[in-house]
């Protein structure tokens, strides 16, 4: 600040003199001490800002409406600097005057107070011709270029007095303080207009002399030269720092860090370029292998298709082999293919007056084979109950033949074609047949309950005992060679036939519901089970009609007459017929799906899709449940 005090004082004094010459009211010196309360830093900032505003106002060619913002200044200081442009001309003159007075007070050793404004003599206001170059505009412009912007270290002034209105409001001055200025201005005007200037008296000049002016000019010149040299040194040092030529400057360490970082990044870039080169080579090699890999993939797909076809063929052959093995294992003594006439050797079992029909023996053989095959099937839980019902029906046919034979010869005992001892042995054989049939039913239930744990030999043993009883019956009553000449059959009691048919319906419905619960039921098992249920329903309908007619005519006593209701009986018959039609339609749908597939085997894709359809399964289950409810009513009437 001391270095700039002379420059600030010179420019501010010149500005005040010019303003006074232009007719601005001279400022007052009564309140010049108010700026003394500012700290040195605050006054430095204030002086710099006022000086910059003064230069802006005196150089309108720059075209600046206000002082520009400087990034290293505080925002509030930048705002205060810009507000200086809003001060009116008289107020700004007062502010410049206050700052100038404070400069003379703070730096008396730098400024010659007696020779600066405001002096009481005329010589203090106008320099001699020898000093005019120092106060020329050229010197002002030189300092304006070098020292207009203060260093960033000067800081920001913080005071209410440092705002744009920080200058004390001046009162109108009197001629006691500025009389010399008026006189000097008048003399200057006379000189410019060719009139001789009024020479001031010695009292007005005081101690003024040309030697003092020369000494003062020389002193100021040396100070300015020293300041300029110092400033040039600072600028050269800053230039070296910016170029990086100064090894001790702050830019040297930064340059070293940047060079080190550059080396690291260069090395990293080289590694990445090597990796990129390797990846490109691998990519080119991979692209070259693509055609060969495609050919290999096509070859593998072709081999896979061949393996799939071969697997299908092998599975088909395996299924055929398993079926053959099951047939071989389930073959019994009755599996031989007999003709219609030669079921058994004629000399042993055949007799023209025999009681057993050949069809009854053949039905029993087929039922036993079906039972043994169902025991070894993968779906034994569905097929075995149906096969057991078929065996029971075949045994009932044998009983019907025996009863018909007895009824045909009951009125004439002498017409009995067989030996008399056959009558005595026949009850024991019939009882043994019933016992073995019951044992077979028990064996079937145990085999199903064991979930395949019990050996199949136990089931075969029970079937063997039943077959032995049938053989004994055939030996005793013989087989009628000509079935047309056999005695008319007498069916069992209606109660027993109705009981067996209802049992068959219930067993079939249970098996069907188990199949329907599966996601995709086995087509063969479902078709055979559904067919058996339909046959049982048809038989039950015929038996019920006959029995209901007998009860209504008063001849029937097998059904509980107390529980019988004609209206309910008609509803049962109509419901069974409706259920029979619905189940028959379902069976026809399966047959049509098989025909659409063009395959003799039910186990094909179209049939499986039909059986897996939810609507088909719901319709089938609904019809089975309705038939089961009606069958339960018949079972209650049989009690």
C-alpha positions as CSV (number, residue, x, y, z in Angstrom):
1,X,0.0,0.0,0.0
2,X,2.9,2.3,0.8
3,X,4.2,1.8,-2.8
4,X,0.9,2.7,-4.3
5,X,0.1,5.6,-1.9
6,X,2.0,8.1,-4.0
7,X,0.2,7.0,-7.2
8,X,-3.2,7.0,-5.5
9,X,-2.5,10.5,-4.0
10,X,-1.3,12.0,-7.3
11,X,-4.3,10.7,-9.3
12,X,-6.8,11.6,-6.6
13,X,-5.4,15.1,-6.3
14,X,-5.5,15.6,-10.0
15,X,-9.1,14.3,-10.1
16,X,-10.2,16.7,-7.4
17,X,-8.6,19.6,-9.0
18,X,-10.2,18.8,-12.3
19,X,-13.6,18.5,-10.7
20,X,-13.2,21.8,-8.9
21,X,-12.3,23.4,-12.2
22,X,-15.4,22.0,-13.7
23,X,-17.5,23.7,-11.1
24,X,-18.2,20.9,-8.6
25,X,-18.6,22.2,-5.1
26,X,-15.3,21.8,-3.2
27,X,-15.3,19.1,-0.6
28,X,-15.2,19.9,3.1
29,X,-12.4,18.8,5.4
30,X,-14.4,18.9,8.6
31,X,-15.0,15.1,8.8
32,X,-11.8,13.8,7.2
33,X,-10.9,11.7,10.3
34,X,-13.8,9.2,10.0
35,X,-11.8,6.8,7.8
36,X,-9.2,6.5,10.6
37,X,-11.3,3.8,12.2
38,X,-10.7,1.4,9.3
39,X,-8.0,-1.2,9.7
40,X,-5.0,-1.2,7.4
41,X,-6.3,-4.1,5.4
42,X,-9.8,-2.5,5.0
43,X,-8.2,0.8,4.0
44,X,-6.0,-0.9,1.5
45,X,-9.1,-2.5,-0.1
46,X,-11.0,0.8,0.0
47,X,-8.2,2.8,-1.5
48,X,-7.7,0.2,-4.3
49,X,-11.4,0.1,-5.1
50,X,-11.8,3.9,-5.2
51,X,-8.7,4.3,-7.3
52,X,-10.0,1.6,-9.8
53,X,-13.4,3.4,-10.0
54,X,-11.6,6.8,-10.5
55,X,-9.6,5.3,-13.4
56,X,-12.8,3.8,-14.9
57,X,-14.5,7.2,-14.8
58,X,-11.6,9.1,-16.2
59,X,-11.1,6.6,-19.1
60,X,-14.6,6.3,-20.7
61,X,-13.1,4.8,-23.9
62,X,-12.9,1.5,-22.1
63,X,-16.7,1.2,-22.2
64,X,-17.1,-0.3,-18.8
65,X,-20.4,0.6,-17.0
66,X,-19.0,-0.6,-13.7
67,X,-15.9,-2.3,-12.3
68,X,-15.5,-5.9,-13.6
69,X,-15.8,-8.9,-11.2
70,X,-12.5,-10.4,-10.1
71,X,-12.5,-14.1,-9.1
72,X,-9.9,-13.7,-6.3
73,X,-12.1,-11.1,-4.6
74,X,-14.8,-11.9,-2.1
75,X,-18.3,-11.7,-3.6
76,X,-19.3,-8.9,-1.2
77,X,-16.3,-6.9,-2.2
78,X,-17.1,-7.3,-5.9
79,X,-20.6,-6.2,-5.1
80,X,-19.3,-3.1,-3.3
81,X,-16.9,-2.3,-6.1
82,X,-19.8,-2.3,-8.6
83,X,-22.0,-0.1,-6.4
84,X,-19.3,2.6,-6.7
85,X,-20.6,3.3,-10.2
86,X,-24.0,4.2,-8.7
87,X,-22.6,7.2,-6.7
88,X,-23.3,10.6,-8.1
89,X,-20.5,12.8,-9.2
90,X,-20.4,15.1,-6.0
91,X,-20.6,12.1,-3.7
92,X,-17.8,10.3,-5.5
93,X,-15.7,13.5,-5.3
94,X,-16.2,13.6,-1.6
95,X,-15.2,10.0,-1.3
96,X,-12.0,10.5,-3.3
97,X,-11.2,13.5,-1.1
98,X,-11.7,11.5,2.1
99,X,-9.5,8.7,0.9
100,X,-6.8,11.2,-0.3
101,X,-6.8,12.9,3.1
102,X,-6.5,9.5,4.9
103,X,-3.6,8.6,2.6
104,X,-1.7,11.7,3.7
105,X,-2.5,11.0,7.3
106,X,-1.4,7.3,7.2
107,X,1.7,7.7,5.0
108,X,3.2,11.2,5.8
109,X,6.7,9.9,5.1
110,X,5.7,9.0,1.6
111,X,3.8,12.1,0.7
112,X,4.7,15.7,1.0
113,X,1.7,16.9,2.7
114,X,2.5,20.6,2.3
115,X,2.8,20.3,-1.4
116,X,-0.3,18.2,-2.0
117,X,-3.9,19.2,-2.0
118,X,-5.5,20.9,-0.2
119,X,-2.8,23.6,0.4
120,X,-3.5,27.1,1.3
121,X,-1.1,28.6,-1.2
122,X,-1.5,28.9,-5.0
123,X,1.8,27.1,-5.6
124,X,0.6,24.0,-3.8
125,X,-2.2,23.6,-6.4
126,X,-0.1,24.0,-9.6
127,X,3.3,22.6,-10.1
128,X,6.1,24.4,-11.8
129,X,6.9,23.6,-15.4
130,X,9.8,21.4,-14.3
131,X,7.4,19.1,-12.4
132,X,4.8,18.9,-15.0
133,X,6.1,15.7,-16.6
134,X,5.7,13.8,-13.4
135,X,2.0,14.7,-13.3
136,X,1.3,14.2,-16.9
137,X,-1.3,11.8,-18.2
138,X,1.5,9.6,-19.5
139,X,2.6,8.8,-16.0
140,X,-0.9,8.1,-14.9
141,X,-1.5,5.7,-17.7
142,X,1.7,3.9,-17.0
143,X,0.7,3.2,-13.4
144,X,-2.8,2.4,-14.6
145,X,-1.3,-0.4,-16.7
146,X,1.0,-1.8,-14.0
147,X,-0.8,-1.3,-10.7
148,X,-4.5,-1.1,-11.4
149,X,-5.2,-4.6,-10.1
150,X,-4.0,-5.0,-6.5
151,X,-2.4,-8.3,-5.4
152,X,-4.8,-11.1,-4.3
153,X,-3.3,-11.1,-0.9
154,X,-4.7,-7.7,0.0
155,X,-8.0,-9.3,1.2
156,X,-11.4,-7.7,1.5
157,X,-12.3,-4.8,3.7
158,X,-15.1,-5.5,6.1
159,X,-16.8,-2.4,7.6
160,X,-19.9,-0.4,7.1
161,X,-17.7,2.5,6.4
162,X,-16.1,0.5,3.5
163,X,-19.3,0.2,1.5
164,X,-19.9,2.5,-1.5
165,X,-21.4,5.0,0.9
166,X,-18.6,4.6,3.4
167,X,-17.4,8.3,2.8
168,X,-18.8,10.7,5.3
169,X,-21.2,13.2,3.8
170,X,-19.5,16.5,3.2
171,X,-21.0,19.8,4.0
172,X,-20.6,22.7,1.5
173,X,-17.0,24.0,1.8
174,X,-16.0,27.5,2.5
175,X,-13.4,29.8,1.0
176,X,-11.2,29.4,4.0
177,X,-10.1,25.9,3.0
178,X,-10.3,26.2,-0.8
179,X,-9.6,29.8,-1.5
180,X,-6.2,28.9,-2.9
181,X,-7.8,26.5,-5.3
182,X,-10.1,29.2,-6.6
183,X,-7.3,31.7,-7.1
184,X,-5.1,29.0,-8.8
185,X,-7.9,28.1,-11.1
186,X,-8.4,31.8,-12.0
187,X,-4.7,32.4,-12.7
188,X,-4.7,29.2,-14.9
189,X,-7.6,30.5,-16.9
190,X,-6.0,33.9,-17.4
191,X,-2.8,32.2,-18.6
192,X,-4.7,30.1,-21.1
193,X,-6.6,33.2,-22.4
194,X,-3.4,35.2,-22.9
195,X,-3.7,37.3,-19.8
196,X,-0.8,37.5,-17.4
197,X,-1.2,35.4,-14.4
198,X,-1.4,37.0,-11.1
199,X,1.8,36.4,-9.2
200,X,1.1,35.4,-5.7
201,X,2.7,37.1,-2.8
202,X,5.3,35.6,-0.7
203,X,2.8,35.2,2.1
204,X,0.6,33.2,-0.1
205,X,3.5,31.0,-1.4
206,X,4.8,30.3,2.0
207,X,8.2,28.5,1.8
208,X,7.8,27.5,-1.8
209,X,11.0,27.4,-3.9
210,X,12.1,25.7,-7.2
211,X,14.8,23.6,-5.4
212,X,12.2,22.0,-3.2
213,X,10.2,21.0,-6.3
214,X,13.2,19.4,-7.9
215,X,14.1,17.5,-4.8
216,X,10.6,16.3,-4.4
217,X,10.4,15.2,-8.0
218,X,13.7,13.4,-7.8
219,X,12.6,11.6,-4.6
220,X,9.3,10.6,-6.1
221,X,11.0,9.4,-9.3
222,X,13.5,7.2,-7.3
223,X,10.6,5.7,-5.3
224,X,8.6,5.0,-8.5
225,X,11.7,3.5,-10.1
226,X,12.3,1.2,-7.1
227,X,8.7,0.2,-7.1
228,X,8.8,-0.6,-10.8
229,X,11.9,-2.7,-10.4
230,X,10.3,-4.6,-7.6
231,X,7.2,-5.1,-9.6
232,X,9.3,-6.3,-12.6
233,X,11.0,-8.8,-10.4
234,X,7.7,-10.1,-9.2
235,X,6.4,-10.5,-12.7
236,X,9.6,-12.2,-13.8
237,X,9.3,-14.7,-10.9
238,X,5.6,-15.3,-11.8
239,X,6.6,-15.9,-15.4
240,X,9.3,-18.4,-14.4
241,X,6.8,-20.2,-12.2
242,X,4.3,-20.4,-15.0
243,X,6.9,-21.7,-17.4
244,X,8.2,-24.2,-14.9
245,X,11.8,-23.0,-15.2
246,X,12.1,-22.2,-11.6
247,X,13.2,-25.3,-9.8
248,X,12.1,-24.0,-6.4
249,X,8.8,-22.7,-7.5
250,X,5.4,-24.3,-6.7
251,X,5.0,-25.4,-10.3
252,X,8.0,-27.6,-10.1
253,X,6.5,-30.2,-7.7
254,X,3.3,-30.1,-9.7
255,X,5.2,-30.7,-12.9
256,X,7.0,-33.6,-11.3
257,X,3.8,-35.2,-10.2
258,X,2.3,-34.7,-13.6
259,X,5.3,-36.3,-15.3
260,X,5.1,-39.3,-12.8
261,X,1.4,-39.6,-13.5
262,X,2.0,-39.4,-17.2
263,X,4.6,-42.3,-17.0
264,X,2.1,-44.5,-15.0
265,X,-0.7,-43.8,-17.5
266,X,1.7,-44.5,-20.4
267,X,2.7,-47.8,-19.0
268,X,-1.0,-48.7,-18.3
269,X,-1.9,-47.7,-21.8
270,X,0.8,-50.0,-23.2
271,X,-0.5,-52.9,-21.2
272,X,-4.1,-52.3,-22.3
273,X,-2.9,-52.1,-25.9
274,X,-1.1,-55.5,-25.5
275,X,-4.3,-57.0,-24.0
276,X,-6.4,-55.6,-26.8
277,X,-4.0,-57.0,-29.4
278,X,-4.2,-60.4,-27.7
279,X,-8.0,-60.2,-27.6
280,X,-8.2,-59.3,-31.2
281,X,-6.0,-62.3,-32.1
282,X,-8.2,-64.6,-30.1
283,X,-11.3,-63.1,-31.8
284,X,-9.9,-63.7,-35.2
285,X,-9.0,-67.3,-34.3
286,X,-12.5,-67.8,-32.9
287,X,-14.2,-66.5,-36.0
288,X,-12.0,-68.8,-38.1
289,X,-13.2,-71.8,-36.0
290,X,-16.9,-70.9,-36.4
291,X,-17.5,-72.7,-39.7
292,X,-15.9,-75.9,-38.4
293,X,-18.0,-75.7,-35.2
294,X,-21.2,-75.2,-37.2
295,X,-20.4,-78.3,-39.3
296,X,-19.7,-80.3,-36.1
297,X,-22.9,-79.0,-34.6
298,X,-24.9,-80.1,-37.6
299,X,-23.3,-83.5,-37.5
300,X,-24.1,-83.9,-33.8
301,X,-27.8,-82.8,-34.4
302,X,-28.1,-85.5,-37.1
303,X,-26.6,-88.1,-34.8
304,X,-28.9,-87.0,-32.0
305,X,-31.9,-87.5,-34.3
306,X,-30.7,-90.9,-35.2
307,X,-30.3,-91.8,-31.6
308,X,-33.8,-90.6,-30.8
309,X,-35.3,-92.8,-33.5
310,X,-33.2,-95.7,-32.3
311,X,-34.3,-95.1,-28.8
312,X,-37.9,-95.1,-29.8
313,X,-37.5,-98.4,-31.6
314,X,-35.7,-99.9,-28.6
315,X,-38.5,-98.7,-26.3
316,X,-41.1,-100.3,-28.6
317,X,-39.2,-103.6,-28.6
318,X,-38.8,-103.4,-24.9
319,X,-42.5,-102.9,-24.3
320,X,-43.2,-105.9,-26.6
321,X,-40.7,-108.0,-24.7
322,X,-42.2,-107.0,-21.4
323,X,-45.7,-107.9,-22.6
324,X,-44.4,-111.2,-23.9
325,X,-42.7,-111.9,-20.5
326,X,-45.9,-111.0,-18.6
327,X,-47.9,-113.3,-20.9
328,X,-45.4,-116.1,-20.3
329,X,-45.3,-115.7,-16.6
330,X,-49.1,-115.4,-16.3
331,X,-49.8,-118.5,-18.4
332,X,-51.6,-121.2,-16.4
333,X,-52.8,-124.6,-17.1
334,X,-55.9,-123.2,-18.7
335,X,-54.1,-121.0,-21.2
336,X,-54.0,-123.7,-23.8
337,X,-56.0,-122.9,-26.9
338,X,-58.9,-125.4,-27.0
339,X,-61.5,-125.5,-29.7
340,X,-65.1,-125.0,-29.1
341,X,-65.7,-128.7,-29.1
342,X,-62.5,-129.9,-27.5
343,X,-62.2,-127.9,-24.3
344,X,-61.0,-130.9,-22.4
345,X,-60.3,-134.5,-23.5
346,X,-63.6,-136.1,-24.3
347,X,-63.0,-139.4,-22.5
348,X,-62.4,-137.6,-19.2
349,X,-64.7,-134.6,-18.8
350,X,-67.1,-134.6,-21.7
351,X,-70.4,-136.2,-21.5
352,X,-73.5,-135.8,-23.6
353,X,-75.5,-135.4,-20.4
354,X,-73.0,-133.0,-18.7
355,X,-74.1,-130.0,-16.6
356,X,-71.4,-127.5,-17.3
357,X,-71.5,-125.4,-20.5
358,X,-68.2,-125.1,-22.5
359,X,-68.6,-121.3,-22.6
360,X,-68.7,-121.2,-18.8
361,X,-65.3,-123.0,-18.6
362,X,-63.8,-120.8,-21.3
363,X,-65.0,-117.7,-19.4
364,X,-63.4,-118.9,-16.2
365,X,-60.1,-119.6,-18.0
366,X,-60.0,-116.1,-19.5
367,X,-61.0,-114.5,-16.1
368,X,-58.1,-116.3,-14.3
369,X,-55.6,-115.3,-17.0
370,X,-56.8,-111.7,-16.8
371,X,-56.3,-111.9,-13.0
372,X,-52.8,-113.2,-13.2
373,X,-51.9,-110.6,-15.9
374,X,-53.3,-107.8,-13.8
375,X,-51.3,-108.9,-10.8
376,X,-48.1,-108.3,-12.7
377,X,-49.2,-105.1,-14.5
378,X,-47.8,-101.7,-13.8
379,X,-51.4,-100.5,-13.0
380,X,-52.4,-103.4,-10.8
381,X,-54.3,-101.1,-8.4
382,X,-56.7,-100.4,-11.3
383,X,-56.8,-103.6,-13.2
384,X,-56.8,-106.2,-10.4
385,X,-60.2,-105.3,-8.9
386,X,-61.8,-105.5,-12.3
387,X,-60.2,-108.9,-13.0
388,X,-61.3,-110.2,-9.6
389,X,-64.9,-109.1,-10.5
390,X,-64.6,-111.0,-13.8
391,X,-63.5,-114.2,-11.9
392,X,-66.5,-113.9,-9.6
393,X,-68.8,-113.4,-12.5
394,X,-67.4,-116.6,-14.2
395,X,-67.9,-118.6,-11.0
396,X,-71.5,-117.3,-10.9
397,X,-71.9,-118.6,-14.5
398,X,-70.8,-122.1,-13.3
399,X,-73.3,-121.9,-10.4
400,X,-76.0,-121.0,-12.8
401,X,-75.2,-124.1,-15.0
402,X,-75.4,-126.3,-11.9
403,X,-78.7,-124.9,-10.7
404,X,-80.2,-125.2,-14.2
405,X,-79.1,-128.8,-14.4
406,X,-80.7,-129.5,-10.9
407,X,-83.9,-127.7,-11.9
408,X,-84.2,-129.7,-15.1
409,X,-84.1,-133.0,-13.4
410,X,-85.7,-132.1,-10.1
411,X,-89.2,-133.4,-11.0
412,X,-88.0,-136.7,-12.4
413,X,-85.1,-138.1,-10.3
414,X,-84.8,-141.1,-12.6
415,X,-83.9,-138.8,-15.5
416,X,-80.6,-137.8,-13.8
417,X,-78.0,-138.9,-16.3
418,X,-75.1,-138.9,-14.0
419,X,-74.3,-141.4,-11.2
420,X,-76.3,-141.0,-8.0
421,X,-73.2,-140.3,-5.9
422,X,-72.8,-137.0,-7.8
423,X,-75.8,-135.5,-5.9
424,X,-74.2,-136.3,-2.6
425,X,-70.8,-134.9,-3.5
426,X,-72.1,-131.7,-5.3
427,X,-72.8,-129.6,-2.1
428,X,-69.3,-130.1,-0.7
429,X,-67.7,-129.1,-4.0
430,X,-70.0,-126.0,-4.3
431,X,-69.1,-125.0,-0.7
432,X,-65.4,-125.5,-1.5
433,X,-65.8,-123.3,-4.6
434,X,-67.4,-120.5,-2.6
435,X,-64.6,-120.7,0.1
436,X,-61.8,-120.6,-2.5
437,X,-63.5,-117.7,-4.2
438,X,-63.6,-115.8,-0.9
439,X,-60.0,-116.6,-0.3
440,X,-59.1,-115.2,-3.8
441,X,-60.9,-112.0,-3.0
442,X,-59.0,-111.7,0.3
443,X,-55.7,-112.4,-1.5
444,X,-56.5,-109.6,-4.0
445,X,-57.3,-107.2,-1.2
446,X,-54.0,-108.0,0.6
447,X,-52.0,-107.7,-2.6
448,X,-53.4,-104.3,-3.3
449,X,-52.9,-103.1,0.3
450,X,-49.3,-104.2,0.3
451,X,-48.4,-101.8,-2.5
452,X,-46.5,-104.6,-4.3
453,X,-44.6,-105.8,-1.3
454,X,-46.3,-109.3,-1.1
455,X,-45.1,-111.7,-3.8
456,X,-47.4,-112.5,-6.7
457,X,-47.1,-116.2,-5.8
458,X,-49.6,-115.7,-3.0
459,X,-52.2,-114.4,-5.5
460,X,-51.4,-117.3,-7.9
461,X,-51.8,-119.8,-5.0
462,X,-55.3,-118.5,-4.3
463,X,-56.2,-118.6,-8.0
464,X,-54.8,-122.1,-8.1
465,X,-57.0,-123.3,-5.3
466,X,-60.1,-121.8,-7.0
467,X,-59.1,-123.4,-10.2
468,X,-58.8,-126.8,-8.4
469,X,-62.3,-126.4,-7.1
470,X,-63.6,-125.7,-10.7
471,X,-61.7,-128.8,-12.0
472,X,-63.4,-130.9,-9.3
473,X,-66.7,-129.5,-10.3
474,X,-66.1,-130.3,-13.9
475,X,-65.0,-133.8,-13.1
476,X,-68.1,-134.4,-11.1
477,X,-70.8,-132.9,-13.4
478,X,-69.0,-133.2,-16.7
479,X,-69.0,-130.7,-19.6
480,X,-71.9,-130.9,-22.0
481,X,-70.5,-131.6,-25.5
482,X,-73.3,-129.8,-27.2
483,X,-74.1,-126.5,-25.6
484,X,-77.4,-126.3,-27.3
485,X,-78.5,-129.4,-25.5
486,X,-77.4,-128.1,-22.1
487,X,-80.0,-127.5,-19.4
488,X,-81.4,-123.9,-19.3
489,X,-79.5,-121.8,-16.8
490,X,-81.1,-120.6,-13.7
491,X,-79.6,-117.4,-12.5
492,X,-78.8,-116.8,-8.9
493,X,-81.2,-114.9,-6.7
494,X,-81.9,-111.4,-7.9
495,X,-80.5,-110.1,-4.6
496,X,-77.1,-111.8,-5.1
497,X,-76.9,-110.7,-8.8
498,X,-77.8,-107.1,-7.9
499,X,-75.3,-107.2,-5.1
500,X,-72.5,-108.4,-7.4
501,X,-73.4,-105.8,-10.1
502,X,-73.4,-103.0,-7.6
503,X,-70.1,-104.1,-6.1
504,X,-68.6,-104.2,-9.6
505,X,-69.9,-100.6,-10.3
506,X,-68.5,-99.3,-7.0
507,X,-65.1,-101.0,-7.6
508,X,-65.0,-99.7,-11.2
509,X,-65.9,-96.1,-10.1
510,X,-63.1,-96.1,-7.5
511,X,-60.6,-97.2,-10.0
512,X,-61.8,-94.6,-12.5
513,X,-61.6,-91.8,-10.0
514,X,-58.0,-92.8,-9.2
515,X,-57.1,-92.7,-12.8
516,X,-58.8,-89.3,-13.4
517,X,-56.8,-87.8,-10.6
518,X,-53.6,-88.4,-12.5
519,X,-52.3,-85.6,-14.7
520,X,-52.4,-87.8,-17.8
521,X,-54.1,-91.2,-17.1
522,X,-52.9,-94.4,-18.7
523,X,-55.1,-94.7,-21.9
524,X,-55.3,-98.6,-21.8
525,X,-56.2,-98.8,-18.1
526,X,-58.8,-96.1,-18.4
527,X,-60.4,-97.5,-21.5
528,X,-60.7,-101.0,-20.0
529,X,-61.9,-99.8,-16.7
530,X,-64.5,-97.5,-18.2
531,X,-65.7,-100.3,-20.5
532,X,-66.2,-102.6,-17.4
533,X,-68.1,-100.0,-15.6
534,X,-70.5,-99.5,-18.5
535,X,-71.1,-103.2,-18.7
536,X,-71.8,-103.4,-15.0
537,X,-74.2,-100.5,-15.2
538,X,-76.1,-102.1,-18.1
539,X,-76.4,-105.4,-16.1
540,X,-77.6,-103.5,-13.1
541,X,-80.3,-101.7,-15.1
542,X,-81.7,-105.0,-16.4
543,X,-81.7,-106.6,-12.9
544,X,-83.3,-103.6,-11.3
545,X,-86.1,-103.5,-13.9
546,X,-86.9,-107.2,-13.3
547,X,-86.7,-106.9,-9.6
548,X,-88.8,-103.7,-9.4
549,X,-91.5,-105.3,-11.5
550,X,-91.6,-108.3,-9.2
551,X,-91.8,-106.1,-6.1
552,X,-94.7,-104.0,-7.5
553,X,-96.5,-107.2,-8.5
554,X,-96.0,-108.6,-5.0
555,X,-93.8,-111.5,-6.1
556,X,-90.4,-110.1,-5.1
557,X,-89.1,-110.5,-1.5
558,X,-85.3,-110.0,-2.1
559,X,-85.3,-106.2,-1.7
560,X,-86.4,-104.5,1.5
561,X,-90.0,-103.5,0.8
562,X,-90.1,-101.0,3.6
563,X,-87.3,-99.0,2.0
564,X,-88.5,-99.4,-1.6
565,X,-90.2,-96.4,-3.1
566,X,-91.6,-96.6,-6.7
567,X,-90.8,-92.9,-7.4
568,X,-87.2,-93.2,-6.2
569,X,-87.0,-96.5,-8.2
570,X,-87.9,-94.7,-11.4
571,X,-85.4,-91.9,-10.6
572,X,-82.7,-94.5,-10.0
573,X,-83.4,-96.3,-13.4
574,X,-83.5,-93.0,-15.3
575,X,-80.3,-91.8,-13.6
576,X,-78.5,-95.0,-14.4
577,X,-79.5,-94.8,-18.0
578,X,-78.4,-91.2,-18.2
579,X,-75.1,-92.0,-16.6
580,X,-74.7,-95.0,-18.9
581,X,-75.2,-92.7,-22.0
582,X,-72.7,-90.1,-20.7
583,X,-70.0,-92.7,-20.0
584,X,-70.7,-94.3,-23.4
585,X,-70.1,-90.9,-25.0
586,X,-66.8,-90.6,-23.2
587,X,-65.8,-94.0,-24.4
588,X,-66.7,-93.1,-27.9
589,X,-64.6,-90.0,-27.7
590,X,-61.6,-92.1,-26.8
591,X,-62.3,-94.4,-29.7
592,X,-62.6,-91.5,-32.1
593,X,-59.3,-90.0,-30.9
594,X,-57.6,-93.4,-31.5
595,X,-59.0,-93.5,-35.0
596,X,-57.9,-89.9,-35.6
597,X,-54.4,-90.9,-34.6
598,X,-54.4,-93.8,-37.0
599,X,-52.8,-96.0,-34.4
600,X,-54.1,-99.4,-33.2
601,X,-52.6,-98.7,-29.8
602,X,-54.5,-96.4,-27.4
603,X,-51.3,-95.0,-26.0
604,X,-50.7,-92.2,-28.5
605,X,-50.3,-88.5,-28.4
606,X,-53.9,-87.6,-29.4
607,X,-55.5,-89.9,-26.9
608,X,-53.2,-88.6,-24.1
609,X,-54.1,-85.1,-25.0
610,X,-57.8,-85.9,-24.8
611,X,-57.4,-87.6,-21.4
612,X,-55.3,-84.8,-20.1
613,X,-58.0,-82.2,-21.0
614,X,-59.6,-80.8,-17.9
615,X,-63.1,-80.5,-19.3
616,X,-63.0,-84.2,-20.4
617,X,-61.8,-85.3,-16.9
618,X,-64.4,-83.1,-15.2
619,X,-67.3,-84.5,-17.3
620,X,-66.1,-88.1,-16.7
621,X,-65.8,-87.6,-12.9
622,X,-69.2,-85.9,-12.7
623,X,-70.9,-88.9,-14.5
624,X,-69.1,-91.4,-12.3
625,X,-70.1,-89.6,-9.1
626,X,-73.8,-89.5,-10.1
627,X,-73.8,-93.2,-10.9
628,X,-72.2,-93.9,-7.6
629,X,-74.9,-92.0,-5.7
630,X,-77.6,-94.0,-7.4
631,X,-75.8,-97.3,-6.8
632,X,-75.6,-96.5,-3.1
633,X,-79.4,-96.2,-3.0
634,X,-79.6,-99.8,-4.5
635,X,-77.1,-101.0,-1.9
636,X,-79.3,-99.6,0.9
637,X,-82.3,-101.4,-0.5
638,X,-80.5,-104.7,-0.4
639,X,-79.9,-104.6,3.3
